[in-house]
Amino acid sequence: MIVPFRVTFFYRLLVLTLVVGFTVQPAAASSPAAANGIVAPAAGDVVRGVVAVNGVAHTADFAKWQLDLLPGDDASNAVFLGVGETAAPAASKLAQFDSARFPDGAYKLRLRVVRRDGNYEEHFTAITIANTGPVPASQPATVSPARLVSNRAAALGLPTHSAEDQPIIYLTFDDGPSSVFTPQIVDLLARYDAQATFFVIGVHVRRALAALRPVAEAGHTIANHTLSHKSLAGRSQQAFAGELQATEELVAASVGDLLPADHAFRYLRPPGGGVDANTISYAAKLGYKVVGWDIDPKDWRRPGAAAIASSVIQRAFPGAIVVLHDGGGANQQTVVAVETILQELGQQGYVFRALP
């Protein structure tokens, strides 16, 4: 049978269209997610300073991931580093830790990826902490900057554990008192049977004499954060002493009737952590020890209550001194964060103590 040219032409055109349609539009290929595990540090790395831990954590029925540091193979003494409820299908920063908290030696990072049914898979990476030993030239270490040469728990003679072997953490509050936020924080501390240290600014005491009374009535430690909150670095010895003594007099005017007859100030926190070669000796001549901090969530930047609390909880360790702020601005985020810190660390077995 002879097919007319017009029919043949359109038949071929239809077939060509169908073939082209299927051949030039392939289905888009999806990139598979990376396998779970710790990406950095790499196995066998020697680390010191602030160590960022990157990893992949995901699964079809993902619930959460948790990161811990184990001394050697001792899972019974695992140190919590971080937890997240958002999957990380590609390498991401999960947490960071300061290796200065730990003795030099062999450790393992453990990443646990938990499913919604409660089952989980674990991934381990062996590392070595060498805060004092050499680090290979091919592997530069990340070293955290030292802003303040501070007397922390060991130098202050502070215990890291209670008589019942519970880990102790020291919450400190700067820049108060505040007639709004200081009483709220004192109420929270009472609710959780916690003690803390309040580094007060003299001019703020003068503006709110009554705001300091709940602190003293609850038995918290009152410490010195200077009169004006101006840096002590570069100040003459006379000016240095004036800043501290003026604050002492204002505190006495506010709560002197609540303090023991032999009360004496023992602790100084220089504003902003600013110190010079004379700070320690000038302070010692006035009977003070200079107190820095181990954990600073920078709550004064108001990053959100969850961010403040997470920063403290993830970095907590026995004997850590935490700096927070009850004065100097709108600190409602700090108030909310403090309750979360007290809840979460309390559940981990921590007790909260003031500098004695």
Buried (B, 14 or more C-beta within 10 A) or exposed (E): EEEEEEEEEEEEEEEEEEEEEEEEEEEEEEEEEBEBBBBBBEEEBBBBBBBEBBBBBBBEEBBBBBBBBBBEEEEEEBBBBBBBEEBBBEBBEBBBBBBBBBEBEEBBBBBBBBBEEEEBEBBBBBBBBBBEEEBEEEEEBEEEEEEBEBBBBEEBEBEBEBEEEEBBBBBBBBBBBBBBBBBBBBEBBEEBEBBBBBBBBBBBBBBBBEBBBBBBEBEBBBBBBBBBBEBBBEBEEEEBBBBBBBBBBBBEEBBEEBBEEEBEBBBBBBBBBBBEEBBBEBBEEBEBBBBBBBBBBEBBEBBEBEBBBBBBBBBBBBBBBBBBBBBBEEBEBBBBBBBBBBBBBBEEEBBBBBBE
